[in-house]
Each structure stands twice: as structure tokens, then as C-alpha cells.
Amino acid sequence: MLNESTIRIVKDITPVVAENAETITRCFYQRMFQKNPEVKAFFNQAHQHTGGQQRALAGAICAYFTHIDNPAVLMPAVELIAQKHCSLGIEAEHYPIVGSNLLEAIREVMGEAATDEILDAVGEAYQFLADIFIQREQEIYQQQLTVPGGWNGTREFVVDRKETESDAVTSFYLKPKDDGPLPKFVPGQYITVHLDHPTTPTSPRNYSLSGPAGADHLRISVQRESGAEGAPDGLISSYLHDEIEVGSTLVLGPPCGEFTLPVDEKPQRPIVFLAGGIGITPLLSMAHSLLRNQPTAEIHFMHACRYSSAQAFAGELKQMQIDHSSVRTLTIFNDPLPDDLESRKCDAVGLLTLPLLNEFLPGNDCDFYLCGPRPFMELAQTLLSQAGVQPHRIRHEFFGPKQTLRPATVASS
């Protein structure tokens, strides 16, 4: 445990650190990538370029310092980050690299205010947290290795099928190259794709598993990421779409992630999935897997996207409702094409509203799973709060650095 002096010092400097947190994290990453370039491969440089990674780390530091006297509050965040670390293959020897560069960044930004006493306290606090991560990550690595069909590190898979799901989403059906068994992953987990890009060094990418657990393959569904105006599309997503074909080999890390739905027992209450765009992928895996084990489970599945040709898995959702009378679906198009309305390809137009949500829900005593772009999740979470849903009933997943959801501005009608 941390001593009282360390806790007091960290608490005292928290306001100053919070005020300079993003400056510190930008300095930290610049220092670390220059001094220890070997760790750069662990970080998505697109997130570095947008500043998302720096903001996420700044928020994490502030949260830890704020709750330094009650670290149990942070355990859900620790689990999320530990799972991400294991997906990338981060080991105990990487923590001293992060720690030393972080202390140097704090010293540079805070100047004379960063006394030896303060830096010693921050160093002790960092090591305390690092030890928590190291222990949890060792447990995850052991679980991955001992589960039937599991592995550590990487494993080669062959693309068995490649299917177009929408104008921007392609699914890849993957089978082990060694013909060995597959692990029974937990629906909602993701796998890590390691690509040796022919022209540009890239970090591994995480993709949610979109198919049911227990199948004879793993399925990922990749959206081609659009670049900013005048910029090229996403490097890795474009490479997968354009260059990876049936018979190609992909190098994968084992399933990871804490945004999961247990499916072995019948749910105690209805399950509501609220998906925005490509955020449907982990939720679809949850729904498929739950219905394989519990065919009469009550599921309410809403998918919001721009228009019909942008909607992935429309056929799967429709078939799910046909095959299971306990499943209800709702499709919302934000910007429908003329034919979408004439052909009744959606159930509603525009944004999700409270009246529409209340009409769709069986009540507010449900378990809710949200995934999609940040604006979609902010709107959904705000509406759920207005509908009287208790916060502990809501779980959500971000693709990319962890962010904070803020209340959305909701029209009164």
C-alpha cells in the first residue's frame, strides 16, 4: 500500500497536474518515442495525430491522482486497459520505460514546482499502479494460454471467406492455419490484427469479433475508414479491404476485452442493444451467441446508420427477428436515400428520440449495451437517463482511446 505521505503529496498536486495534464502527456509521448522508439509500435499513430491518445492518458492520470486514496474505484478502468495491453503484448519490462519518461515529462512541464519530494511520490504512486497492471495482465496471459484452443502472442489464420456487408464494411471469416481448435471467446471481445504493411510501419489493430462464439471460424467486420477531406482513407482498413483475399494469411493476437455479455445462463431481464454504424459488430456477436445458447432470450436490437447501403448486417438482423419471436429490431436512417423510404428499408428517420426509445423499449428495467460513434452514444445515454434507466444497467464500448461521454443536447420534441 502507498504510505500516507505519498497520498497527501499526490492529492496536493492533483489540481496543478490536471491543469497541465495534456501538456504533460504530449511531452511524455514525444520523449518516449524519441528515447525508446522500440515501444512506438504499440501505439496507433492515427490516435497520436488526432490527440486522442494524449487526452485519454491525461484523463487516466487525473482519475488516478484524484482517487489515489481509493484505487478500488479505478478497477473497471484497470481491467479495460489491462485487456488492451494484453492484446498488444505489453510485458512487465515495458513499465519502467513508461514510468521514467512520465517523470521526466512532469519535471519538464512543471519546472521547479516538480521537487524531488513530489517526483518521488509520483514515482511511488506510478509503481503501485504498475504492479496492479502487471499482476492482472499476467493473469490474463495465463487464462489465454490455458483455455482450450487459446494462445499467447500471435497465431496465423487463413481467410476462408470474404464478404461485402455494406458500401464500406467487409467481413473476413478466419480459420487457424494450423487446423487447431479455436478458443471459445466471450461475445463482445476483439482480436488484434498484426500487419506487416509493405510501405508504412503500423501498429496492431483491434477488431471486434462480429460472429457467434462457438463457430468453426472467427469473423471480423472491418469498416474502411475515411480520411479527412483530401486525405487518404485509413491505412490498415484500406489494406484489408483491397489486398487481403480468400487464402491470405493474417497474424492474430488472442481474444481480449472486458465489454462482454455472459451467454451461458438465461438473462434475468431483457437485453437491449443500441448500435450506431460499425458499432453493431460486438453487439451482433453478443446477440448471435446469446440466441445460440438461449433461443428464447428477449432481445431488443436497434441499429442507427446513415442509409441502406451504409447499413451492414441488415439481412442478419431481419433473419434474427424471423427465427426468434423473442427478438425485436428497429432500424433508423439518419439521412435516407429516396428509395429507402419507398421500400420501407427503415423503421424511423432522423435521430433517436425519447418517444421513439420509449415505444421501442419493453420498460426501463433492462440491461443495455451501447456501441457506436461518440455523438450516438452521448445521445443514447442521455435519452436512457431521461427514460429512467439506472446507470449501472448501461454498458458501452469505445473503438479507440477511452473517452468521456457528456450529456447530449436533446430537442424537446
Helices and strands as residue ranges (DSSP letters): H 4-19, H 21-35, G 37-42, H 45-50, H 52-66, G 71-74, H 75-88, G 92-94, H 95-110, G 111-113, H 116-146, E 155-164, E 169-176, E 190-194, E 205-208, E 218-223, H 235-243, E 249-256, E 271-276, G 277-279, H 280-293, E 299-305, G 308-310, H 314-323, E 327-333, H 338-342, E 348-349, H 354-360, E 367-371, H 374-386, G 391-393, E 394-397
